[in-house]
Amino acid sequence: MSAEQSSSLPVTEHKDAARPVAAGLVLFGVLAVAAFLGALAIGPFSIAPGRIIAVMWEAWSGVETHTSAMLRERVVVMDVRFPRAVLGVLVGAGTAVAGAIMQGVFRNPLADPGLIGVAPGAGLAAVAWMVIGSSFLVHLPDFFQVMGLPLAAFFGGLVTTLLISRLATRDGRTSVATLLFAGLALGAMAAAGTGVLVFIATEQQTRELLFWTMGSLAGATWIKVAMAAPFVAALLVLSPFLARGLDAMALGEAEAYHVGIPVERLKRIAIVAVAAGVGAAVAAAGVVGFIGLMVPHLARLALGPSHRALLPASAMLGAAVLLAADIFARMVAPPAEVPLGIVTALVGAPFFLWLLLRRRAFVG
Amino acid sequence: MYEGKDVRVVMNGRTLLNGVDMEIRSGQITVLVGPNGAGKSTLLKALSGEHKLAAGRVSLDGTAISELSARELACRRAVLPQSVEVAFSFTVAEVISVGLMGSGARESGRVARLLHSVELPGFAGRRYDSLSGGERQRVQLARVLAQLECGHADKASYLFLDEPTASLDLAHQFVVLRLARAHADKGGGVLAVLHDLNLAAMVADRIVVLANGNIIADGTVDEVICDEVIERAFGVSVRVGVPPAGPYVLPQNIRHSAGTAQA
C-alpha cells in the first residue's frame, strides 16, 4: 500500500526546523569542549589554556620536565584536574541523559532521577556497600573491590526505578502527583536508610559518607573514572536505540504500540539505562541533584523535544553544566571547595519551582 | 482479511465483549455503530492488539497478530485514536515522523505531501499543542496514513478509525471520510467506529451493529439501517427514510428518551 509513488503534490519544506538542531548540537559540543578546557585551566593555580595542550602533549610524548614549575603544571593538569574533568563529563552526561530518558518514559518533564528517589536509592545502596560491604571486601575478588561500589549503586538505582514506575504508572498512564509524592517517599526512605548506616558507621567512614549526601568531584582518580565509564558508555550506546521509541511514547503508550514500538521492552531497557547512568554518577560523585532536570529541559527549549537530538544534546550540555558547576564550586572560596551538590541545588531548586509553577495547570 | 474470531474481553471482572466474530475485508469500509458502552472502542482495541483477549483470536491473512513482529503489524495496521495528547511540545512534522518508519532524507517531502492530503498545507513547523482539536485530529490521521506506507503494495493494509469525525466540522468530516474511501479504493481495509448513523449510512460498505458486547446486525447499509435494528440497538424509536442518496435516520420520540438518544 505504498503511496510513495503518488507524490505529485506541491511540497512545502520544513528545513528551517532541521537547521537549528544541527547548529544546536554543534554549539553544545563546543560548550562541552570549552567547559572541559576550563576545568583543566581554572583553579586556585591557574594555567593558560594554551599551556594545557602543551602540558598534555609533553606528558603523553614523554618529554622530560626540566623545571619545578613545569613539573607542578604537569601534576596539576594530568593527575588532579584531568581525571576530575573526565569524571565530570561522565557524571554530567550520565545524569542528564538518564534524566531525559526518564522524562520520556514517564512523559513528564518533572521526572528527575534525584527528585523521584532514584538517585537517593542508588546512594543508599552505595553507602550500604561502603559500610557493610567493605567488611566482606577482603574475601571478594579484586574485580568487586573496584566495581562493587558502582554495581551496588546501579542495582540500588534499578530497584528504585522499578519501584517508582510500578507505583506511579497505572494502565499506561503516569500520574504526576503520584510520581512526585511516591518519589518523595522513596527518597525519604532512602535518606532514612542512609542515616541508619551513617549512625552505625565508623568515624572514618562517616567522614567519607558526608560526601555522598552533598556530592563532589573532589578525590577524582582514574580508578573512579574506570568505575563510572562502562556504565555511562553503556547508557550512551543504548540511547540512540531508544530515541524513536521515546518520541512515539510522547503520543501515549497505546499509540507507541500501534506504530510498532515494543513498549514493554523499551521501558525495560530505559529503566536499565537510567539506573546505569544514575548509578555510575552516584558511585563516582555522590548525589548531585537537578542536573537531570535542568539539562534536558534547556536542551528541549533550544532544540525541540525529539529524542534523536535531545539525548546527544543532553549528554553534551550535561557535561558542560556539571563541569561549570564544579569550576564554580572550586573557585568560590579557594582553597576550600563548596560541595558540588550544593551548587547544583542552589540553581536547580529554584528552576524546579519555576517549572512547577509554569505547569501548575497540569499538576492539579 | 483482518479477522477476529470469538473475541472475548473481560476487564475488572466485567465482560465487555462476549465472543464476537468480526471480519474487516480489504477494499471495503466497515463501520461499527452502537450505543454508548456497547463495546465499540473495546472491539477496535481488541482487534488492533491493544487489549488482551480473555478468549478468541485476531488474525491478519490467517496469521495470528501475536505472531507478527511489532513492526510487521504496524506496517499493515494503523490506529487513529479518538484523541492524542502529546507530552512535549513537538512540531506537527515531528508528530508525523513518528509514523514514518525511518525514511531519512525524504522525510520533509513526505510530511508535506501527507499534510496536503489532510488539508493542512504549511503546518509542518507549527507546534502540535497550539492546534485546535480538529487540526490535531487531522495531523494524527496524516501520521497514521504515513505509518501504512511502509507496507508492501501487494498486501492490503488496514486503517482503524475510532470516532474519527467527533471533533471535526462538516467539511473536515468529509476530508477524513474521503481519505478512508481512497484507502479502501486502493485495496486497503477500513474499520471506522462512528456515532452518526447518517454518516455511517453514507460512507459504509458494510455496517456492524454492536450492543452489550454482542453483534446484533452485520450487513450492507440497506440490510442494517432499518427501523427494527436501530430501535433494538439504541432503544430509540426512529424512522428510516430512503432519499435518492441512501437511507437516513430520524429519531422520533426524542422527548421521552432524550438521555439515550443517539441518532
Interface residues (C-beta under 8 A of the other chain):
Chain A: M1 S2 A3 E4 S7 L9 P10 V11 T12 E13 H14 K15 D16 A17 A18 R107 N108 P109 R244 D247 A248 M249 A250 L251 G252 A254 E255 Y257 H258 V259 G260 I261 P262 R300 G304 P305 S306
Chain B: K45 S48 G49 E50 S69 A70 R71 E72 L73 A74 C75 R77 A78 V79 P81 V84 E85 V86 A87 F88 S89 F90 T91 A93 E94 V95 S97 V98 G99 M101 G102 S108 G109 R110 V111 A112 R113 L115 H116 S117 P121 G122 A124 G125 L145 Q147 L148 E149 G151 H152 A153 K155 A156 S157 H183 K186 G187 G188
